[in-house]
Protein backbone atom coordinates (compact mmCIF):
# COMPACT_ATOMS: atom_id res chain seq x y z
CA UNK A 1 0.00 0.00 0.00
CA UNK A 2 2.84 2.43 0.80
CA UNK A 3 4.28 1.78 -2.66
CA UNK A 4 0.93 2.59 -4.25
CA UNK A 5 0.69 5.79 -2.27
CA UNK A 6 4.23 6.83 -3.13
CA UNK A 7 3.62 6.08 -6.81
CA UNK A 8 0.39 8.09 -6.73
CA UNK A 9 2.17 11.04 -5.09
CA UNK A 10 4.93 10.95 -7.72
CA UNK A 11 2.40 10.75 -10.54
CA UNK A 12 0.46 13.66 -9.09
CA UNK A 13 3.62 15.76 -8.72
CA UNK A 14 4.67 15.01 -12.30
CA UNK A 15 1.22 15.97 -13.57
CA UNK A 16 1.21 19.22 -11.60
CA UNK A 17 4.70 20.04 -12.80
CA UNK A 18 3.64 19.56 -16.41
CA UNK A 19 0.70 21.94 -15.92
CA UNK A 20 2.91 24.49 -14.18
CA UNK A 21 5.53 24.27 -16.94
CA UNK A 22 2.87 24.73 -19.63
CA UNK A 23 1.41 27.73 -17.80
CA UNK A 24 4.85 29.29 -17.37
CA UNK A 25 5.60 28.82 -21.06
CA UNK A 26 2.28 30.39 -22.04
CA UNK A 27 2.88 33.27 -19.62
CA UNK A 28 6.31 33.83 -21.13
CA UNK A 29 4.77 33.97 -24.62
CA UNK A 30 2.14 36.45 -23.46
CA UNK A 31 4.74 38.67 -21.78
CA UNK A 32 6.98 38.59 -24.87
CA UNK A 33 4.05 39.57 -27.10
CA UNK A 34 3.08 42.37 -24.73
CA UNK A 35 6.64 43.71 -24.67
CA UNK A 36 6.72 43.71 -28.46
CA UNK A 37 3.43 45.62 -28.45
CA UNK A 38 4.81 48.19 -26.03
CA UNK A 39 7.89 48.75 -28.18
CA UNK A 40 5.72 49.24 -31.27
CA UNK A 41 3.32 51.57 -29.43
CA UNK A 42 6.20 53.61 -28.01
CA UNK A 43 7.66 54.01 -31.51
CA UNK A 44 4.29 55.07 -32.90
CA UNK A 45 3.87 57.53 -30.03
CA UNK A 46 7.31 59.06 -30.63
CA UNK A 47 6.60 59.27 -34.36
CA UNK A 48 3.36 61.11 -33.63
CA UNK A 49 5.17 63.58 -31.37
CA UNK A 50 7.78 64.22 -34.07
CA UNK A 51 5.09 64.60 -36.75
CA UNK A 52 3.20 67.07 -34.59
CA UNK A 53 6.34 69.13 -34.02
CA UNK A 54 7.24 69.08 -37.71
CA UNK A 55 3.75 70.16 -38.66
CA UNK A 56 4.10 73.25 -36.51
CA UNK A 57 2.80 72.23 -33.09
CA UNK A 58 4.71 73.88 -30.31
CA UNK A 59 6.36 71.82 -27.64
CA UNK A 60 4.31 73.60 -25.00
CA UNK A 61 1.18 72.26 -26.75
CA UNK A 62 2.57 68.74 -27.23
CA UNK A 63 3.42 68.30 -23.54
CA UNK A 64 -0.14 68.32 -22.14
CA UNK A 65 -1.45 66.25 -25.03
CA UNK A 66 1.06 63.48 -24.33
CA UNK A 67 1.33 63.58 -20.58
CA UNK A 68 5.11 63.58 -20.93
CA UNK A 69 7.30 66.16 -19.29
CA UNK A 70 8.72 68.95 -21.41
CA UNK A 71 12.17 67.39 -21.06
CA UNK A 72 10.94 63.99 -22.29
CA UNK A 73 9.28 65.57 -25.32
CA UNK A 74 12.51 67.47 -25.98
CA UNK A 75 14.51 64.22 -25.76
CA UNK A 76 12.22 62.48 -28.24
CA UNK A 77 12.38 65.39 -30.65
CA UNK A 78 16.16 65.68 -30.46
CA UNK A 79 16.56 61.92 -30.92
CA UNK A 80 14.62 62.31 -34.16
CA UNK A 81 16.49 65.31 -35.45
CA UNK A 82 14.00 67.99 -34.42
CA UNK A 83 15.34 70.89 -32.41
CA UNK A 84 13.03 72.08 -29.66
CA UNK A 85 11.47 75.53 -29.84
Gaussian input, Z-matrix of N, CA and C with variables (Angstrom, degrees):
# hf/3-21g

backbone

0 1
 N
 C     1     B1
 C     2     B2     1     A1
 N     3     B3     2     A2     1     D1
 C     4     B4     3     A3     2     D2
 C     5     B5     4     A4     3     D3
 N     6     B6     5     A5     4     D4
 C     7     B7     6     A6     5     D5
 C     8     B8     7     A7     6     D6
 N     9     B9     8     A8     7     D7
 C    10    B10     9     A9     8     D8
 C    11    B11    10    A10     9     D9
 N    12    B12    11    A11    10    D10
 C    13    B13    12    A12    11    D11
 C    14    B14    13    A13    12    D12
 N    15    B15    14    A14    13    D13
 C    16    B16    15    A15    14    D14
 C    17    B17    16    A16    15    D15
 N    18    B18    17    A17    16    D16
 C    19    B19    18    A18    17    D17
 C    20    B20    19    A19    18    D18
 N    21    B21    20    A20    19    D19
 C    22    B22    21    A21    20    D20
 C    23    B23    22    A22    21    D21
 N    24    B24    23    A23    22    D22
 C    25    B25    24    A24    23    D23
 C    26    B26    25    A25    24    D24
 N    27    B27    26    A26    25    D25
 C    28    B28    27    A27    26    D26
 C    29    B29    28    A28    27    D27
 N    30    B30    29    A29    28    D28
 C    31    B31    30    A30    29    D29
 C    32    B32    31    A31    30    D30
 N    33    B33    32    A32    31    D31
 C    34    B34    33    A33    32    D32
 C    35    B35    34    A34    33    D33
 N    36    B36    35    A35    34    D34
 C    37    B37    36    A36    35    D35
 C    38    B38    37    A37    36    D36
 N    39    B39    38    A38    37    D37
 C    40    B40    39    A39    38    D38
 C    41    B41    40    A40    39    D39
 N    42    B42    41    A41    40    D40
 C    43    B43    42    A42    41    D41
 C    44    B44    43    A43    42    D42
 N    45    B45    44    A44    43    D43
 C    46    B46    45    A45    44    D44
 C    47    B47    46    A46    45    D45
 N    48    B48    47    A47    46    D46
 C    49    B49    48    A48    47    D47
 C    50    B50    49    A49    48    D48
 N    51    B51    50    A50    49    D49
 C    52    B52    51    A51    50    D50
 C    53    B53    52    A52    51    D51
 N    54    B54    53    A53    52    D52
 C    55    B55    54    A54    53    D53
 C    56    B56    55    A55    54    D54
 N    57    B57    56    A56    55    D55
 C    58    B58    57    A57    56    D56
 C    59    B59    58    A58    57    D57
 N    60    B60    59    A59    58    D58
 C    61    B61    60    A60    59    D59
 C    62    B62    61    A61    60    D60
 N    63    B63    62    A62    61    D61
 C    64    B64    63    A63    62    D62
 C    65    B65    64    A64    63    D63
 N    66    B66    65    A65    64    D64
 C    67    B67    66    A66    65    D65
 C    68    B68    67    A67    66    D66
 N    69    B69    68    A68    67    D67
 C    70    B70    69    A69    68    D68
 C    71    B71    70    A70    69    D69
 N    72    B72    71    A71    70    D70
 C    73    B73    72    A72    71    D71
 C    74    B74    73    A73    72    D72
 N    75    B75    74    A74    73    D73
 C    76    B76    75    A75    74    D74
 C    77    B77    76    A76    75    D75
 N    78    B78    77    A77    76    D76
 C    79    B79    78    A78    77    D77
 C    80    B80    79    A79    78    D78
 N    81    B81    80    A80    79    D79
 C    82    B82    81    A81    80    D80
 C    83    B83    82    A82    81    D81
 N    84    B84    83    A83    82    D82
 C    85    B85    84    A84    83    D83
 C    86    B86    85    A85    84    D84
 N    87    B87    86    A86    85    D85
 C    88    B88    87    A87    86    D86
 C    89    B89    88    A88    87    D87
 N    90    B90    89    A89    88    D88
 C    91    B91    90    A90    89    D89
 C    92    B92    91    A91    90    D90
 N    93    B93    92    A92    91    D91
 C    94    B94    93    A93    92    D92
 C    95    B95    94    A94    93    D93
 N    96    B96    95    A95    94    D94
 C    97    B97    96    A96    95    D95
 C    98    B98    97    A97    96    D96
 N    99    B99    98    A98    97    D97
 C   100   B100    99    A99    98    D98
 C   101   B101   100   A100    99    D99
 N   102   B102   101   A101   100   D100
 C   103   B103   102   A102   101   D101
 C   104   B104   103   A103   102   D102
 N   105   B105   104   A104   103   D103
 C   106   B106   105   A105   104   D104
 C   107   B107   106   A106   105   D105
 N   108   B108   107   A107   106   D106
 C   109   B109   108   A108   107   D107
 C   110   B110   109   A109   108   D108
 N   111   B111   110   A110   109   D109
 C   112   B112   111   A111   110   D110
 C   113   B113   112   A112   111   D111
 N   114   B114   113   A113   112   D112
 C   115   B115   114   A114   113   D113
 C   116   B116   115   A115   114   D114
 N   117   B117   116   A116   115   D115
 C   118   B118   117   A117   116   D116
 C   119   B119   118   A118   117   D117
 N   120   B120   119   A119   118   D118
 C   121   B121   120   A120   119   D119
 C   122   B122   121   A121   120   D120
 N   123   B123   122   A122   121   D121
 C   124   B124   123   A123   122   D122
 C   125   B125   124   A124   123   D123
 N   126   B126   125   A125   124   D124
 C   127   B127   126   A126   125   D125
 C   128   B128   127   A127   126   D126
 N   129   B129   128   A128   127   D127
 C   130   B130   129   A129   128   D128
 C   131   B131   130   A130   129   D129
 N   132   B132   131   A131   130   D130
 C   133   B133   132   A132   131   D131
 C   134   B134   133   A133   132   D132
 N   135   B135   134   A134   133   D133
 C   136   B136   135   A135   134   D134
 C   137   B137   136   A136   135   D135
 N   138   B138   137   A137   136   D136
 C   139   B139   138   A138   137   D137
 C   140   B140   139   A139   138   D138
 N   141   B141   140   A140   139   D139
 C   142   B142   141   A141   140   D140
 C   143   B143   142   A142   141   D141
 N   144   B144   143   A143   142   D142
 C   145   B145   144   A144   143   D143
 C   146   B146   145   A145   144   D144
 N   147   B147   146   A146   145   D145
 C   148   B148   147   A147   146   D146
 C   149   B149   148   A148   147   D147
 N   150   B150   149   A149   148   D148
 C   151   B151   150   A150   149   D149
 C   152   B152   151   A151   150   D150
 N   153   B153   152   A152   151   D151
 C   154   B154   153   A153   152   D152
 C   155   B155   154   A154   153   D153
 N   156   B156   155   A155   154   D154
 C   157   B157   156   A156   155   D155
 C   158   B158   157   A157   156   D156
 N   159   B159   158   A158   157   D157
 C   160   B160   159   A159   158   D158
 C   161   B161   160   A160   159   D159
 N   162   B162   161   A161   160   D160
 C   163   B163   162   A162   161   D161
 C   164   B164   163   A163   162   D162
 N   165   B165   164   A164   163   D163
 C   166   B166   165   A165   164   D164
 C   167   B167   166   A166   165   D165
 N   168   B168   167   A167   166   D166
 C   169   B169   168   A168   167   D167
 C   170   B170   169   A169   168   D168
 N   171   B171   170   A170   169   D169
 C   172   B172   171   A171   170   D170
 C   173   B173   172   A172   171   D171
 N   174   B174   173   A173   172   D172
 C   175   B175   174   A174   173   D173
 C   176   B176   175   A175   174   D174
 N   177   B177   176   A176   175   D175
 C   178   B178   177   A177   176   D176
 C   179   B179   178   A178   177   D177
 N   180   B180   179   A179   178   D178
 C   181   B181   180   A180   179   D179
 C   182   B182   181   A181   180   D180
 N   183   B183   182   A182   181   D181
 C   184   B184   183   A183   182   D182
 C   185   B185   184   A184   183   D183
 N   186   B186   185   A185   184   D184
 C   187   B187   186   A186   185   D185
 C   188   B188   187   A187   186   D186
 N   189   B189   188   A188   187   D187
 C   190   B190   189   A189   188   D188
 C   191   B191   190   A190   189   D189
 N   192   B192   191   A191   190   D190
 C   193   B193   192   A192   191   D191
 C   194   B194   193   A193   192   D192
 N   195   B195   194   A194   193   D193
 C   196   B196   195   A195   194   D194
 C   197   B197   196   A196   195   D195
 N   198   B198   197   A197   196   D196
 C   199   B199   198   A198   197   D197
 C   200   B200   199   A199   198   D198
 N   201   B201   200   A200   199   D199
 C   202   B202   201   A201   200   D200
 C   203   B203   202   A202   201   D201
 N   204   B204   203   A203   202   D202
 C   205   B205   204   A204   203   D203
 C   206   B206   205   A205   204   D204
 N   207   B207   206   A206   205   D205
 C   208   B208   207   A207   206   D206
 C   209   B209   208   A208   207   D207
 N   210   B210   209   A209   208   D208
 C   211   B211   210   A210   209   D209
 C   212   B212   211   A211   210   D210
 N   213   B213   212   A212   211   D211
 C   214   B214   213   A213   212   D212
 C   215   B215   214   A214   213   D213
 N   216   B216   215   A215   214   D214
 C   217   B217   216   A216   215   D215
 C   218   B218   217   A217   216   D216
 N   219   B219   218   A218   217   D217
 C   220   B220   219   A219   218   D218
 C   221   B221   220   A220   219   D219
 N   222   B222   221   A221   220   D220
 C   223   B223   222   A222   221   D221
 C   224   B224   223   A223   222   D222
 N   225   B225   224   A224   223   D223
 C   226   B226   225   A225   224   D224
 C   227   B227   226   A226   225   D225
 N   228   B228   227   A227   226   D226
 C   229   B229   228   A228   227   D227
 C   230   B230   229   A229   228   D228
 N   231   B231   230   A230   229   D229
 C   232   B232   231   A231   230   D230
 C   233   B233   232   A232   231   D231
 N   234   B234   233   A233   232   D232
 C   235   B235   234   A234   233   D233
 C   236   B236   235   A235   234   D234
 N   237   B237   236   A236   235   D235
 C   238   B238   237   A237   236   D236
 C   239   B239   238   A238   237   D237
 N   240   B240   239   A239   238   D238
 C   241   B241   240   A240   239   D239
 C   242   B242   241   A241   240   D240
 N   243   B243   242   A242   241   D241
 C   244   B244   243   A243   242   D242
 C   245   B245   244   A244   243   D243
 N   246   B246   245   A245   244   D244
 C   247   B247   246   A246   245   D245
 C   248   B248   247   A247   246   D246
 N   249   B249   248   A248   247   D247
 C   250   B250   249   A249   248   D248
 C   251   B251   250   A250   249   D249
 N   252   B252   251   A251   250   D250
 C   253   B253   252   A252   251   D251
 C   254   B254   253   A253   252   D252

   B1=1.4490
   B2=1.5334
   B3=1.3125
   B4=1.4529
   B5=1.5213
   B6=1.3436
   B7=1.4614
   B8=1.5264
   B9=1.3366
   B10=1.4605
   B11=1.5247
   B12=1.3062
   B13=1.4631
   B14=1.5233
   B15=1.3085
   B16=1.4579
   B17=1.5198
   B18=1.3268
   B19=1.4675
   B20=1.5230
   B21=1.3221
   B22=1.4720
   B23=1.5261
   B24=1.3113
   B25=1.4604
   B26=1.5194
   B27=1.3364
   B28=1.4659
   B29=1.5269
   B30=1.3101
   B31=1.4689
   B32=1.5246
   B33=1.3232
   B34=1.4625
   B35=1.5292
   B36=1.3129
   B37=1.4622
   B38=1.5228
   B39=1.3154
   B40=1.4656
   B41=1.5223
   B42=1.3285
   B43=1.4680
   B44=1.5289
   B45=1.3045
   B46=1.4741
   B47=1.5140
   B48=1.3067
   B49=1.4601
   B50=1.5167
   B51=1.3171
   B52=1.4639
   B53=1.5243
   B54=1.3202
   B55=1.4669
   B56=1.5227
   B57=1.3173
   B58=1.4607
   B59=1.5229
   B60=1.3297
   B61=1.4611
   B62=1.5284
   B63=1.3260
   B64=1.4644
   B65=1.5241
   B66=1.3088
   B67=1.4684
   B68=1.5212
   B69=1.3264
   B70=1.4655
   B71=1.5266
   B72=1.3198
   B73=1.4625
   B74=1.5244
   B75=1.3187
   B76=1.4717
   B77=1.5269
   B78=1.3265
   B79=1.4629
   B80=1.5208
   B81=1.3138
   B82=1.4601
   B83=1.5294
   B84=1.3260
   B85=1.4738
   B86=1.5314
   B87=1.3172
   B88=1.4656
   B89=1.5256
   B90=1.3245
   B91=1.4667
   B92=1.5266
   B93=1.3206
   B94=1.4724
   B95=1.5271
   B96=1.3224
   B97=1.4673
   B98=1.5292
   B99=1.3148
   B100=1.4626
   B101=1.5235
   B102=1.3252
   B103=1.4645
   B104=1.5164
   B105=1.3184
   B106=1.4633
   B107=1.5257
   B108=1.3186
   B109=1.4625
   B110=1.5156
   B111=1.3146
   B112=1.4667
   B113=1.5224
   B114=1.3192
   B115=1.4644
   B116=1.5254
   B117=1.3219
   B118=1.4688
   B119=1.5260
   B120=1.3286
   B121=1.4681
   B122=1.5193
   B123=1.3393
   B124=1.4686
   B125=1.5253
   B126=1.3345
   B127=1.4681
   B128=1.5241
   B129=1.3130
   B130=1.4686
   B131=1.5289
   B132=1.3235
   B133=1.4604
   B134=1.5280
   B135=1.3387
   B136=1.4630
   B137=1.5225
   B138=1.3334
   B139=1.4662
   B140=1.5292
   B141=1.3178
   B142=1.4624
   B143=1.5291
   B144=1.3240
   B145=1.4669
   B146=1.5250
   B147=1.3229
   B148=1.4652
   B149=1.5271
   B150=1.3165
   B151=1.4697
   B152=1.5186
   B153=1.3188
   B154=1.4654
   B155=1.5263
   B156=1.3234
   B157=1.4682
   B158=1.5254
   B159=1.3095
   B160=1.4703
   B161=1.5203
   B162=1.3174
   B163=1.4646
   B164=1.5271
   B165=1.3393
   B166=1.4514
   B167=1.5169
   B168=1.3219
   B169=1.4711
   B170=1.5166
   B171=1.3047
   B172=1.4585
   B173=1.5248
   B174=1.3075
   B175=1.4578
   B176=1.5249
   B177=1.3132
   B178=1.4564
   B179=1.5363
   B180=1.3276
   B181=1.4603
   B182=1.5300
   B183=1.3261
   B184=1.4651
   B185=1.5282
   B186=1.3193
   B187=1.4654
   B188=1.5321
   B189=1.3253
   B190=1.4645
   B191=1.5331
   B192=1.3119
   B193=1.4661
   B194=1.5228
   B195=1.3357
   B196=1.4575
   B197=1.5227
   B198=1.3153
   B199=1.4560
   B200=1.5186
   B201=1.3248
   B202=1.4609
   B203=1.5162
   B204=1.3250
   B205=1.4554
   B206=1.5263
   B207=1.3173
   B208=1.4629
   B209=1.5346
   B210=1.3160
   B211=1.4677
   B212=1.5287
   B213=1.3230
   B214=1.4715
   B215=1.5248
   B216=1.3162
   B217=1.4659
   B218=1.5256
   B219=1.3089
   B220=1.4688
   B221=1.5312
   B222=1.3148
   B223=1.4646
   B224=1.5223
   B225=1.3136
   B226=1.4708
   B227=1.5225
   B228=1.3155
   B229=1.4638
   B230=1.5267
   B231=1.3124
   B232=1.4701
   B233=1.5321
   B234=1.3233
   B235=1.4659
   B236=1.5331
   B237=1.3243
   B238=1.4524
   B239=1.5091
   B240=1.3132
   B241=1.4551
   B242=1.5234
   B243=1.3219
   B244=1.4623
   B245=1.5195
   B246=1.3129
   B247=1.4582
   B248=1.5263
   B249=1.3065
   B250=1.4612
   B251=1.5233
   B252=1.3273
   B253=1.4839
   B254=1.5033
   A1=110.58
   A2=118.95
   A3=122.55
   A4=110.16
   A5=116.40
   A6=119.79
   A7=110.97
   A8=115.84
   A9=120.26
   A10=110.76
   A11=115.42
   A12=120.06
   A13=110.34
   A14=117.12
   A15=120.75
   A16=110.69
   A17=117.12
   A18=120.92
   A19=110.52
   A20=116.79
   A21=120.85
   A22=110.26
   A23=117.93
   A24=122.28
   A25=109.60
   A26=117.33
   A27=120.45
   A28=111.42
   A29=116.40
   A30=120.50
   A31=110.67
   A32=115.89
   A33=120.23
   A34=110.70
   A35=117.60
   A36=121.14
   A37=111.40
   A38=117.64
   A39=121.27
   A40=110.19
   A41=116.39
   A42=120.41
   A43=110.96
   A44=116.86
   A45=120.16
   A46=111.11
   A47=116.90
   A48=121.02
   A49=110.78
   A50=117.30
   A51=120.71
   A52=110.68
   A53=116.97
   A54=120.81
   A55=109.88
   A56=116.53
   A57=120.90
   A58=110.45
   A59=117.15
   A60=120.71
   A61=110.72
   A62=116.66
   A63=120.57
   A64=110.52
   A65=117.03
   A66=120.45
   A67=110.92
   A68=116.82
   A69=120.11
   A70=110.86
   A71=117.01
   A72=120.32
   A73=111.01
   A74=116.20
   A75=120.24
   A76=110.49
   A77=116.54
   A78=120.24
   A79=110.83
   A80=117.06
   A81=120.66
   A82=110.54
   A83=117.29
   A84=120.19
   A85=111.27
   A86=115.99
   A87=120.23
   A88=110.75
   A89=117.02
   A90=121.29
   A91=110.39
   A92=117.45
   A93=120.82
   A94=110.38
   A95=117.09
   A96=120.67
   A97=110.61
   A98=116.67
   A99=120.23
   A100=111.05
   A101=117.27
   A102=120.65
   A103=110.93
   A104=116.66
   A105=120.67
   A106=109.90
   A107=116.64
   A108=121.04
   A109=112.30
   A110=116.67
   A111=120.75
   A112=110.36
   A113=116.58
   A114=120.16
   A115=110.25
   A116=116.29
   A117=120.27
   A118=111.18
   A119=116.94
   A120=120.58
   A121=111.36
   A122=116.49
   A123=120.09
   A124=110.47
   A125=116.42
   A126=121.15
   A127=110.38
   A128=116.64
   A129=120.78
   A130=110.87
   A131=116.39
   A132=121.87
   A133=110.21
   A134=116.48
   A135=120.58
   A136=110.69
   A137=116.73
   A138=120.37
   A139=111.08
   A140=116.54
   A141=120.33
   A142=110.95
   A143=117.09
   A144=120.73
   A145=109.69
   A146=116.42
   A147=121.21
   A148=109.84
   A149=117.52
   A150=120.91
   A151=110.95
   A152=116.74
   A153=119.82
   A154=110.46
   A155=116.26
   A156=119.59
   A157=111.02
   A158=116.54
   A159=119.97
   A160=112.57
   A161=116.51
   A162=118.87
   A163=111.85
   A164=115.66
   A165=118.82
   A166=115.95
   A167=117.58
   A168=118.49
   A169=109.50
   A170=114.97
   A171=119.52
   A172=109.59
   A173=114.10
   A174=119.48
   A175=111.43
   A176=116.50
   A177=121.03
   A178=111.40
   A179=117.54
   A180=121.33
   A181=111.73
   A182=116.69
   A183=121.50
   A184=110.54
   A185=116.49
   A186=121.59
   A187=112.27
   A188=120.17
   A189=118.16
   A190=113.27
   A191=116.61
   A192=119.68
   A193=111.71
   A194=116.54
   A195=120.54
   A196=113.52
   A197=116.15
   A198=119.31
   A199=112.46
   A200=116.44
   A201=121.11
   A202=109.28
   A203=115.11
   A204=119.75
   A205=108.60
   A206=114.88
   A207=119.32
   A208=110.37
   A209=115.93
   A210=119.88
   A211=111.12
   A212=118.24
   A213=119.94
   A214=110.60
   A215=117.16
   A216=120.35
   A217=109.16
   A218=116.92
   A219=121.41
   A220=110.14
   A221=117.73
   A222=121.46
   A223=111.40
   A224=116.26
   A225=120.45
   A226=110.18
   A227=116.10
   A228=119.47
   A229=110.94
   A230=116.79
   A231=120.15
   A232=110.93
   A233=116.61
   A234=120.36
   A235=111.30
   A236=115.95
   A237=120.79
   A238=112.59
   A239=116.01
   A240=121.04
   A241=116.01
   A242=116.61
   A243=120.72
   A244=107.55
   A245=116.38
   A246=120.40
   A247=108.93
   A248=115.29
   A249=121.34
   A250=110.28
   A251=114.00
   A252=119.09
   A253=112.38
   D1=-40.15
   D2=179.92
   D3=-62.94
   D4=-35.71
   D5=177.83
   D6=-66.14
   D7=-40.17
   D8=178.31
   D9=-63.67
   D10=-41.73
   D11=179.63
   D12=-65.71
   D13=-45.16
   D14=179.86
   D15=-63.08
   D16=-40.84
   D17=178.28
   D18=-65.13
   D19=-39.33
   D20=179.29
   D21=-66.34
   D22=-40.41
   D23=178.45
   D24=-63.20
   D25=-46.18
   D26=178.77
   D27=-61.58
   D28=-43.67
   D29=179.68
   D30=-62.51
   D31=-41.58
   D32=178.42
   D33=-64.22
   D34=-43.54
   D35=179.89
   D36=-64.69
   D37=-39.80
   D38=177.34
   D39=-63.59
   D40=-43.66
   D41=179.79
   D42=-63.67
   D43=-44.22
   D44=178.45
   D45=-63.80
   D46=-40.13
   D47=179.09
   D48=-62.54
   D49=-40.33
   D50=179.11
   D51=-63.63
   D52=-40.76
   D53=178.43
   D54=-65.98
   D55=-44.91
   D56=179.66
   D57=-61.44
   D58=-44.55
   D59=179.30
   D60=-61.00
   D61=-43.78
   D62=179.92
   D63=-63.86
   D64=-40.93
   D65=179.18
   D66=-66.36
   D67=-39.99
   D68=178.76
   D69=-65.61
   D70=-39.86
   D71=177.71
   D72=-64.05
   D73=-43.54
   D74=178.68
   D75=-64.46
   D76=-41.93
   D77=177.77
   D78=-61.66
   D79=-40.38
   D80=178.84
   D81=-63.91
   D82=-39.42
   D83=177.18
   D84=-65.01
   D85=-41.33
   D86=179.59
   D87=-64.47
   D88=-44.28
   D89=179.33
   D90=-63.48
   D91=-42.89
   D92=179.69
   D93=-62.40
   D94=-42.51
   D95=178.56
   D96=-64.85
   D97=-40.59
   D98=179.26
   D99=-65.01
   D100=-40.76
   D101=178.33
   D102=-63.28
   D103=-40.93
   D104=176.98
   D105=-61.72
   D106=-41.34
   D107=178.03
   D108=-63.35
   D109=-38.98
   D110=179.08
   D111=-65.54
   D112=-43.14
   D113=179.13
   D114=-60.91
   D115=-44.87
   D116=179.79
   D117=-64.92
   D118=-42.20
   D119=179.47
   D120=-65.82
   D121=-39.40
   D122=178.99
   D123=-63.47
   D124=-41.00
   D125=178.39
   D126=-64.01
   D127=-44.61
   D128=178.47
   D129=-62.32
   D130=-40.29
   D131=178.90
   D132=-62.74
   D133=-47.91
   D134=179.21
   D135=-62.08
   D136=-41.22
   D137=178.43
   D138=-61.66
   D139=-38.02
   D140=179.05
   D141=-68.07
   D142=-37.74
   D143=177.28
   D144=-63.97
   D145=-45.57
   D146=179.75
   D147=-63.37
   D148=-44.20
   D149=179.77
   D150=-62.00
   D151=-40.32
   D152=178.62
   D153=-63.39
   D154=-44.26
   D155=179.79
   D156=-64.24
   D157=-42.14
   D158=-179.68
   D159=-69.05
   D160=-24.00
   D161=179.38
   D162=-88.70
   D163=4.13
   D164=173.44
   D165=110.05
   D166=-4.07
   D167=177.44
   D168=-67.81
   D169=139.50
   D170=179.28
   D171=-83.89
   D172=150.81
   D173=179.90
   D174=-57.09
   D175=-38.94
   D176=-179.92
   D177=-62.56
   D178=-23.69
   D179=176.75
   D180=-88.91
   D181=-28.44
   D182=-179.87
   D183=-72.28
   D184=-37.94
   D185=-175.92
   D186=-54.53
   D187=-55.34
   D188=-177.99
   D189=-67.97
   D190=-28.54
   D191=179.56
   D192=-68.56
   D193=-30.76
   D194=-176.41
   D195=-95.28
   D196=-28.09
   D197=-173.91
   D198=84.92
   D199=-1.34
   D200=176.36
   D201=-82.71
   D202=159.24
   D203=174.37
   D204=-73.67
   D205=163.00
   D206=178.65
   D207=-61.26
   D208=-38.52
   D209=179.10
   D210=-64.49
   D211=-40.71
   D212=179.86
   D213=-65.75
   D214=-41.91
   D215=177.06
   D216=-61.36
   D217=-43.01
   D218=178.58
   D219=-60.35
   D220=-43.36
   D221=179.14
   D222=-61.01
   D223=-43.85
   D224=-179.98
   D225=-64.24
   D226=-43.94
   D227=-179.73
   D228=-63.83
   D229=-46.59
   D230=-179.10
   D231=-63.10
   D232=-38.76
   D233=179.68
   D234=-64.05
   D235=-20.72
   D236=-179.27
   D237=-109.86
   D238=18.60
   D239=173.53
   D240=78.43
   D241=19.72
   D242=178.79
   D243=-111.37
   D244=121.53
   D245=177.13
   D246=-80.16
   D247=137.36
   D248=-179.54
   D249=-68.14
   D250=154.39
   D251=178.26
   D252=-79.94

